[in-house]
Amino acid sequence: MHSPSGMDLAGLIGLLVAVPAVAYLGQSGRRHTGAARRAHLLLAAGGAIATGAALAGLVTALITGHHDVPGHTRALATAVAVGMGIGTLTLLAGTVALPGAASSPAAAVRHLLDGLVIAAAVWFVGWVLISRPTRILGDATPNRCLAILLPALLMVLALGLTAVLTLHAHRPRRHTVRVAAGVTVVAAGANVLAIGICRENEGFTLASGLLLTAGLTLVAWAVRAADRPVEVSGDVLERGAAYVVMPMVAMIVALGYHLARGGAMDVLGYLGVSVVGLALVARQYLALGDVRRYTMRLRQSEAHFRELAHTDPLTGLANRRGLQEALRDEPSKAALIGIDMDGFKSVNDLRGHDVGDAVLAEVGARLRRNLLAGDVAARLGGDEFAVLMRGDTDEAVLAAHRLLAVLGEPYEVDGGSIFLSASLGVAATGELLHDADLALRYAKQRGKNRVESYQHEYDELLRRRGILTGELRHAIDRNQLHLVFQPVVALPSMRPLGGEALLRWTHPELGRVAPVEFIPVAEESGLINRIGAWVLEQACKQLAEWLANGHDIWLSVNLSPKELHNSDYAAQVADVLAEYGVPPQRLVLEVTEHAVATDMEELVRRLAELRETGVRIALDDFGAGYSSLTQLRTLPVDILKIDHALVAEPESRTGTAAPLVDVVVRLGHRLGLEVLAEGIGTPAQREVVEEAGCRLGQGSLFGWGVPAEHFESRLLSSRPSGARPLPQPRRKSSSDAPARSQVVRLGPGMRQVRALLPSDPDFATAARDQNMGSVDSGREMGQG
C-alpha cells in the first residue's frame, strides 16, 4: 500500500470541499421548474460525475499505488480523463440549457458550433506552440500520455463556449458567463489531474483538486445569483461575427509561423483544421437554414403588415388606404358609393363604445354580404363607409337604394334593438372619392336617410360655402350684419303687439346672403355663439330704446340649439337684460321644434334656467317636427308658434280649410299656452286662423321684416288716440258657424279654455279684438 504525501492529502481534501457545491446544485434543480430545473440538474449531475471521477482516480492512485505497476498509471489516467470528460460534457450541456444562454435548441447548437470553431482555433494554436519545432513547454511537453487529449479538448471547448456566451447570452449575461467560466475551470482541473497522474506529479494533483473545487464553487455561486428574469435582447444573428473571423486569422497566422519554422503537420494539427472546417460548414448550413426561415418570416410579416395597412381591424373591410389603392386600379367603368350612418354618435354616447363597435362590425358584415364580384367595401373612419363597384350612375343609384334599405334594418346588439338610418352619396365620374363625399354631404344636409347623386353644381356650392365661412368670421367687425323686425299683430285688429328680430347679412361683393344659407354655415363653423350673442345684445338695445319712447312692445329672438346648450347662456341673457334695463318679460326667446329631438332632458333643464331669468320661451315651427303631446306638456314654454306649413295647408276632404290649425290652437289653449300663427300671407289664411280662435298672427300679410326706424313708424301710427272703439264683428254669427274657443279667468293665476258655440250670447263678442298689447299681462299671454 502506498503512503500518501501531504500534497496528495491536500488535493483529496480539496476535492471533498467541492461536494457541498454539487449538493447545492442538486437542491437548486429540485427547487426550480422548466428550463431552469433541467439546466441546474444537468450542472449538478456533471459536477457529481467530475468530482466522483476525480476522487476515485485520486484515491486509487494514493491507496493502491498503481503508478508502480507498468501501464497502470496510463490506464488510471485514461479512466479519470474519461470520467471527468463525461462530467465536463454534462456541465457544458447544463450551461447551454441555462435560461438566457440560448433562445431555442437551434440557438444552442449554433452556440456549440461557434464555441467549437473557437476551441479548434485555440487547439491549433496550442498545437503549434507545444509541437516541434516551437516546443514552448520543452521537456514538460506531455506527448507521451495521450489520456490528457480528451480533457484538453473539453477545456478548449469550454473556453470557446465561454467566449460565445460572453458575446451572445441574453442580459443579464454575467451569470451565464460565470457558469461557463466555472465549467472551464473544472475542465482545466480534469486536464491537470490527468497530467499529474500520468507524470506522477504531486503538485499537479494538488492543483487539480483546487481547480475542480474552485470551478464547481463558481458554478454554484453563479447559479444562486442567476434566479432573476433575463432580458431577451434580439436574435443572435443580429450581432457581430468577429468571433468567427478572429479564430480563422489566428489559425492562419499560427500555420504560417509553424511552416516558416520548418514544422510539419501531424494528426493533432489535422484534427484542429478538420474540426474548424466541419464546424464552419455545419455553421454555414445552419445559417442558410436560418436565412431561409427568416426570409419566409419576413415575407409573411410583410404580407401581414401590408394587409394591416390596407384593412380596417374592426370590420375586416378595406380602410382608406386600401380604397385608394383600389381606386388607382379601378376599371374604366366604376362608381363609388359613400355611406354615413345617421345618428351613430348617440349610440356611443348612450350605449357605450363597445356597443357602437358591435354596430359598426354589423354594418361591415351587411356591406360584405351585399357585394358583387369585384366590388370593394371600405371603412374610411368612424361611421363612414364606401363601396367601389363596377357600373354607371344608374346602376350605382340602384345599388345605393338597396344598401339604404339593408342598413336601415334594426341592429340587434347586446340584447336590444338599435335603429339607425344611413345617408348615401353616389359618384360615377371625375374624382370619385371627392365627388361621392360631396354628394354624401348634401344627402345629410337635405334630411338624411336618402341617396344623393353627385351634381356638378355641388362644387360651386362647396366653394361658395367656403367663401361664406371665411367672410362670416369678419361680418360683425365689418358691420355687415344688421337686424330687421317683423311685426306680431293682434287678431283681428292687426294692431302690432310685438316683433321678431331677424338677422340679415349684406356683403359688399356677395350681396344679400339669405339666412337659410349662412345660418347653417355659422352653426357648422362654430360662429353661431358669437353671432347669437351679438343679435341678443342688439335686439335688447333696440327694445330698450322703444320702451323708453313709450311703446308697449315685446320682442322675440331666435335661439340656436348650440347656444341653448351653452352652460352659461342663461347668465349671459340676464347680463344683457340688466345692461340695457329691459324687463325680462319683454323678451321672448324662440327655440325650434327640431331642437326638441336632440336631448329632451337637457333641453328642459336649459329652458327652465332661462325662464328663471323672467324671459318668455316660444316653441317655434310647431307642426314641422316630431314633438309629442308628452313633450309639449313637459317643455317649459309660454308661446306655441304654429308653423306656416299648417297655416297654408290645403283644404281637407271635409272641405274645411287648415283643420290642424284649429286643433293646435285648442291644444295650446288647453295647455295654458298662447298660440301664434306665423306665415299668414293671404286674407283667407288670416280668416282661418281667426276662426280657430288664435289671437296672435305673423306673416307677410302684416308686414315683412323692416329696419328699426320703419318698425317704430308703424308703432307710432298704430297708437290709439283716445278711447279705441271695439271693432265690429266680421260677420254675424249663425247657428251653423263653427265653434270658437274662449279663455275664462276664474281668479288670480287661474284660467280655463272653454268652447264657445254660436248659440252662446258671448259668441259675437268673442270674435271681436281682444286686448293683446303687452306681454306683461298673463291674461294676454296665457300666463295667468
Long-range contacts (C-beta under 8 A, 24 or more apart in sequence): 1-63, 1-64, 1-65, 2-61, 2-62, 2-63, 2-64, 2-65, 2-67, 2-68, 4-62, 4-63, 5-202, 7-202, 7-203, 7-205, 7-206, 8-58, 8-61, 8-62, 8-202, 8-205, 8-206, 9-62, 10-206, 10-209, 11-58, 11-202, 11-205, 11-206, 11-207, 11-208, 11-209, 11-210, 12-55, 12-58, 12-59, 12-62, 12-209, 13-209, 14-206, 14-209, 14-210, 14-212, 14-213, 15-51, 15-54, 15-55, 15-58, 15-209, 15-212, 15-213, 16-55, 17-213, 17-217, 18-47, 18-51, 18-212, 18-213, 18-216, 18-217, 19-51, 21-47, 21-213, 21-216, 21-217, 21-219, 21-220, 22-47, 22-48, 22-51, 22-216, 22-220, 24-220, 24-223, 24-224, 25-216, 25-219, 25-220, 25-223, 28-220, 28-223, 28-224, 35-97, 35-98, 35-99, 36-98, 36-99, 38-94, 38-97, 39-94, 39-95, 39-97, 39-98, 39-99, 39-101, 40-94, 40-223, 41-94, 42-90, 42-91, 42-93, 42-94, 42-97, 43-90, 43-91, 43-94, 43-95, 43-179, 43-219, 43-223, 44-94, 45-90, 45-94, 46-87, 46-88, 46-89, 46-90, 46-91, 46-92, 46-93, 46-94, 46-183, 47-87, 47-91, 47-186, 47-216, 47-219, 48-87, 49-83, 49-84, 49-86, 49-87, 49-90, 50-83, 50-84, 50-87, 50-88, 50-91, 50-186, 50-190, 50-212, 50-216, 51-87, 51-212, 51-216, 52-83, 52-87, 53-79, 53-80, 53-82, 53-83, 53-84, 53-86, 53-87, 53-190, 54-80, 54-83, 54-84, 54-189, 54-190, 54-193, 54-208, 54-209, 54-212, 56-80, 56-83, 57-83, 57-84, 57-193, 57-197, 58-193, 58-205, 58-209, 61-197, 61-205, 67-197, 67-200, 73-197, 73-198, 73-200, 74-145, 74-147, 74-198, 76-197, 77-145, 77-147, 77-148, 77-194, 77-197, 77-198, 78-147, 80-147, 80-190, 80-193, 80-194, 80-197, 81-147, 81-148, 81-150, 81-151, 81-190, 81-194, 82-150, 84-151, 84-189, 84-190, 84-193, 84-194, 85-150, 85-151, 85-154, 85-190, 87-186, 87-190, 88-151, 88-154, 88-155, 88-158, 88-183, 88-186, 88-187, 88-190, 89-154, 91-158, 91-183, 91-186, 91-219, 92-154, 92-157, 92-158, 92-161, 92-183, 94-179, 95-161, 95-165, 95-176, 95-179, 95-180, 95-183, 96-161, 98-176, 98-179, 98-226, 99-230, 100-169, 100-170, 100-171, 100-172, 100-173, 100-175, 100-176, 100-226, 100-230, 101-165, 101-169, 101-170, 101-176, 103-170, 103-232, 103-235, 103-236, 106-286, 106-290, 107-236, 109-286, 110-236, 110-283, 110-286, 111-161, 111-164, 111-165, 111-168, 111-236, 112-161, 113-279, 113-282, 113-283, 113-286, 114-160, 114-164, 114-168, 114-243, 114-244, 114-283, 115-157, 115-160, 115-161, 115-162, 115-163, 115-164, 116-157, 116-160, 116-275, 116-279, 117-160, 117-243, 117-244, 117-247, 117-276, 117-279, 117-280, 117-283, 118-159, 118-160, 118-163, 118-164, 118-243, 118-247, 119-153, 119-156, 119-157, 119-158, 119-159, 119-160, 119-161, 119-275, 120-156, 120-160, 120-247, 120-251, 120-272, 120-273, 120-275, 120-276, 120-279, 121-246, 121-247, 121-248, 121-250, 121-251, 121-272, 121-276, 122-156, 122-159, 122-160, 122-247, 123-152, 123-153, 123-156, 123-268, 123-271, 123-272, 123-275, 124-250, 124-251, 124-254, 124-255, 124-269, 124-272, 124-273, 124-276, 125-250, 125-251, 125-254, 126-156, 127-268, 127-269, 127-272, 128-254, 128-255, 128-257, 128-258, 128-263, 128-269, 131-258, 131-263, 131-266, 131-268, 131-269, 132-263, 132-264, 133-261, 133-262, 133-263, 134-258, 134-261, 134-263, 142-195, 142-198, 142-199, 144-198, 145-194, 145-195, 145-198, 145-199, 147-194, 147-197, 147-198, 148-191, 148-194, 148-195, 148-198, 151-187, 151-190, 151-191, 151-193, 151-194, 152-191, 154-187, 154-190, 154-191, 155-184, 155-187, 155-188, 155-190, 155-191, 157-187, 158-183, 158-184, 158-186, 158-187, 159-184, 163-243, 164-243, 167-239, 167-240, 167-243, 168-236, 168-239, 170-230, 170-231, 170-232, 170-233, 171-230, 171-231, 171-233, 172-228, 172-230, 172-231, 175-222, 175-223, 175-225, 175-226, 176-222, 176-226, 178-218, 178-219, 178-221, 178-222, 178-225, 179-218, 179-219, 179-222, 179-223, 179-226, 181-218, 182-214, 182-215, 182-216, 182-217, 182-218, 182-219, 182-222, 183-215, 183-219, 184-215, 185-211, 185-212, 185-214, 185-215, 185-218, 186-211, 186-212, 186-215, 186-216, 186-219, 187-215, 188-215, 189-214, 189-215, 237-287, 237-290, 237-294, 244-280, 244-283, 247-276, 248-276, 251-276, 312-364, 312-378, 312-379, 314-357, 314-360, 314-361, 314-364, 314-379, 315-360, 315-361, 315-363, 315-364, 315-365, 315-379, 316-364, 316-368, 317-364, 317-367, 317-368, 317-377, 317-378, 317-379, 317-385, 318-376, 318-377, 318-378, 318-379, 319-378, 319-379, 319-380, 320-378, 320-380, 320-381, 322-376, 322-378, 323-376, 323-378, 323-380, 323-386, 323-388, 323-433, 324-433, 326-376, 326-378, 326-388, 327-388, 327-432, 327-433, 330-388, 330-432, 331-374, 331-390, 333-390, 333-391, 333-392, 334-388, 334-389, 334-390, 334-391, 334-428, 334-432, 335-388, 335-389, 335-390, 335-391, 335-392, 335-393, 335-395, 335-396, 335-426, 335-427, 335-428, 335-432, 336-386, 336-387, 336-388, 336-389, 336-396, 336-426, 336-427, 336-428, 336-432, 336-433, 336-435, 336-436, 337-386, 337-387, 337-389, 337-396, 337-399, 337-400, 337-403, 337-424, 337-425, 337-426, 337-436, 338-384, 338-385, 338-386, 338-424, 338-425, 338-426, 338-427, 338-436, 338-437, 338-439, 338-440, 339-367, 339-384, 339-385, 339-386, 339-387, 339-403, 339-407, 339-422, 339-423, 339-424, 339-440, 340-383, 340-384, 340-385, 340-422, 340-423, 340-424, 340-440, 340-444, 341-383, 341-385, 341-407, 341-420, 341-421, 341-422, 342-420, 342-421, 342-422, 342-423, 342-444, 342-448, 342-449, 343-420, 343-421, 344-382, 344-383, 344-420, 345-383, 347-418, 347-420, 351-413, 351-414, 351-418, 354-414, 355-413, 355-414, 355-418, 358-413, 358-414, 359-411, 359-413, 359-418, 359-420, 362-411, 362-413, 363-407, 366-406, 366-407, 367-403, 370-402, 370-403, 370-406, 386-433, 386-436, 388-432, 391-428, 392-428, 393-426, 393-428, 393-429, 393-453, 396-426, 396-427, 396-428, 397-426, 397-451, 397-453, 400-424, 400-426, 400-451, 401-451, 404-449, 404-450, 404-451, 408-449, 421-448, 421-449, 422-449, 423-448, 423-449, 423-450, 423-452, 424-450, 424-451, 424-452, 425-451, 425-452, 425-453, 425-454, 426-451, 426-452, 426-453, 426-454, 427-453, 427-454, 428-454, 429-454, 430-454, 438-462, 445-520, 465-521, 467-510, 468-510, 468-513, 468-517, 468-518, 468-521, 469-521, 469-524, 469-525, 471-507, 471-510, 472-505, 472-518, 472-521, 472-522, 472-525, 472-527, 472-531, 473-525, 473-527, 475-505, 475-507, 475-531, 476-530, 476-531, 476-534, 480-505, 480-506, 480-507, 480-508, 481-505, 481-531, 481-534, 482-506, 482-707, 483-535, 483-538, 483-539, 483-542, 483-708, 484-704, 484-705, 484-706, 484-707, 485-542, 485-555, 485-705, 485-706, 485-707, 485-708, 485-711, 486-698, 486-703, 486-704, 486-705, 486-706, 487-698, 487-702, 487-703, 487-711, 487-714, 488-556, 488-676, 488-696, 488-697, 488-698, 489-696, 489-697, 489-698, 489-702, 490-695, 490-696, 490-697, 490-769, 490-770, 490-771, 490-772, 490-773, 491-686, 491-689, 491-690, 491-694, 491-695, 491-696, 491-697, 491-769, 492-686, 492-690, 492-727, 492-730, 492-767, 492-768, 492-769, 493-727, 493-769, 494-697, 494-702, 495-718, 495-769, 495-772, 495-773, 496-553, 496-702, 496-714, 496-715, 496-718, 497-552, 497-553, 497-554, 497-696, 497-772, 497-773, 497-774, 497-775, 498-553, 498-554, 498-555, 498-556, 498-588, 498-775, 499-553, 499-554, 499-555, 499-556, 499-711, 500-555, 500-556, 500-557, 500-558, 500-590, 500-698, 500-705, 501-535, 501-538, 501-539, 501-542, 501-555, 501-556, 501-557, 501-558, 502-558, 502-705, 503-531, 503-535, 503-558, 504-705, 519-560, 523-560, 523-562, 528-560, 528-562, 528-563, 529-560, 529-562, 529-563, 529-566, 532-559, 532-560, 532-563, 533-572, 536-572, 536-573, 536-576, 537-576, 539-587, 540-576, 540-577, 540-579, 540-580, 540-582, 540-587, 541-580, 542-708, 543-580, 543-582, 543-586, 543-587, 544-580, 544-581, 544-582, 546-712, 546-715, 547-582, 547-583, 547-586, 549-712, 551-712, 551-715, 552-773, 552-774, 553-586, 553-715, 554-585, 554-586, 554-587, 554-588, 554-616, 554-774, 554-775, 555-586, 555-587, 555-588, 556-587, 556-588, 556-589, 556-590, 556-618, 557-587, 557-588, 557-589, 557-590, 558-590, 558-592, 558-620, 559-589, 559-590, 559-591, 561-591, 561-592, 561-594, 561-595, 561-598, 564-591, 564-595, 564-603, 564-606, 564-607, 565-599, 565-602, 565-606, 569-606, 569-609, 569-610, 570-606, 570-609, 570-610, 570-612, 570-613, 573-610, 573-613, 573-615, 574-613, 577-613, 577-614, 577-615, 583-614, 583-776, 584-613, 584-614, 584-615, 585-614, 585-615, 585-616, 585-775, 585-776, 586-775, 586-776, 587-615, 587-616, 588-615, 588-616, 588-617, 588-618, 588-638, 588-639, 588-775, 589-615, 589-616, 589-617, 589-618, 590-617, 590-618, 590-619, 590-620, 590-641, 591-617, 591-618, 591-619, 591-620, 591-637, 592-619, 592-620, 592-621, 592-625, 593-619, 593-620, 593-621, 593-622, 593-623, 593-624, 593-625, 593-626, 593-627, 593-643, 594-621, 594-624, 594-625, 596-625, 596-626, 596-627, 596-631, 596-635, 597-625, 597-626, 600-631, 600-634, 603-635, 604-634, 604-635, 604-636, 607-635, 607-636, 607-637, 608-636, 611-636, 611-638, 616-775, 616-781, 616-783, 618-676, 620-678, 622-664, 623-660, 623-664, 629-667, 632-667, 632-671, 633-671, 637-673, 638-673, 638-674, 638-781, 638-782, 638-783, 639-673, 639-674, 639-675, 639-676, 639-696, 639-781, 639-782, 640-664, 640-668, 640-671, 640-673, 640-674, 640-675, 640-676, 641-675, 641-676, 641-677, 641-678, 641-698, 642-675, 642-676, 642-677, 642-678, 642-694, 643-678, 643-679, 644-678, 644-679, 644-680, 644-681, 644-699, 645-679, 647-677, 647-678, 647-679, 647-680, 647-685, 647-688, 647-689, 647-699, 648-679, 648-681, 648-685, 657-684, 657-688, 658-685, 658-688, 658-689, 658-692, 661-688, 661-689, 661-692, 661-694, 662-691, 662-692, 662-693, 662-738, 665-689, 665-692, 665-693, 665-694, 665-741, 666-692, 666-693, 666-741, 666-753, 668-782, 669-693, 669-741, 669-743, 669-753, 669-782, 670-753, 672-751, 672-782, 672-784, 673-782, 674-780, 674-781, 674-782, 674-783, 687-730, 690-730, 690-767, 691-738, 691-740, 692-741, 693-740, 693-741, 693-742, 693-766, 695-770, 695-772, 696-772, 726-768, 726-769, 727-768, 727-769, 728-768, 729-764, 729-767, 729-768, 730-767, 732-764, 733-758, 733-763, 733-764, 733-767, 734-758, 735-759, 737-763, 740-766, 740-767, 742-766, 743-779, 743-782, 745-779, 745-784, 748-784, 749-778, 749-784, 750-784, 751-779, 751-782, 751-784
